[in-house]
């Protein structure tokens, strides 16, 4: 496995997903993980195992101006130079190649590689090791990985450096490309990527978890779990809740990010809106138990949204913006509702409606639990193993 981040260094669902499948696969296979650590943190060029986990991890700091882990905190003027180093990082190439020579794997599964660069593909190719690539973001066509401009608008006319970068990424030729949604597959095709490469849709899986026991505490509880970035649409959600004519509404905002302070200022003195920062799993389950609805208000085209099946697992109705892959996960009127991204009025109307219809909420909660079965991690890993077997036998 190759992943730019790996627990305990987490930005989002992709790192947790890689951790989950690595743990599950290591029960039957010899799994090694190559990942990056921030500068000054403990790295290792040898096989490290953490606790009772069976997979080995190789951690290092890829030489650059700063770590990808702190990317969102860095000033904009320095980022173009960081990206220039990150197109093809010779240090990451040398480290990855050394590990692959030592481990001699049957194949390499590359996940997010921002911060490691495309050189990890080169390292495997030069050793004759086939690669599988799972697409978790838009790093292949957008250095920022979001396909958004600085103003958080859809990037239509890319600048010259971005076009050069895309041309370089077209040289990447894994044996198989896996995408979690049709939207991602269509996006890759629209940019002319992987024209001659086998492409598969495989929705991400989540580990089984005991559903929470729902608690009615007399309030209408709205949940947001994710990064606190403007592209995630949290500002729209805050504005919507502030406009709710509902004194017993509560918005619980869980997560961290570069725009956290800005969102807290936007919430102002509205005591119905509470920010928690990062929460441990047990504390998060407590909030799941009281949640009536969760909102995924992204204004950028999500490639999947791993938190949505997690919400379903606990019987939580989901309201999501109609963008990217979100409509592939939410069946409008069955396990949730969709609204136009950034449309505060439409979101407010949906929240107001659900707050006054407990019968509908109960029905959708049952439907959500049914939907969660689609994302069984064991089934997902079995499908991965089938792909691995086919690629390794070529």
Secondary structure, DSSP 8 states (H G I E B T S, - for coil): -EES--TTS-SSHHHHHHHHHHHHHTTTS--EEEEE--TTS--EEEEE--TT--SEEEEE--SSSS-GGGGGGS-HHHHHHHHHHHSS-HHHHHHHHHHHHHH--SEEEE---TTT-THHHHHHHHTT-EEEEEE-SSTTT-TTSS-B-TTS-B--S--HHHHHHHHHHTT---SEEEESSHHHHHHHHHTTTTTTSEEEE----B-----------SSEEEEEES---GGGTHHHHHHHHHT---TTEEEEEE---TTHHHHHHHHTT-TTEEEEES--HHHHHHHHHH-SEEEE--SS--S--HHHHHHHHTT-EEEEESSTTHHHH--BTTTEEEE-TT-HHHHHHHHHHHHT-HHHHHHHHHHHHHHHGGGBHHHHHHHHHHHHHHHHT-
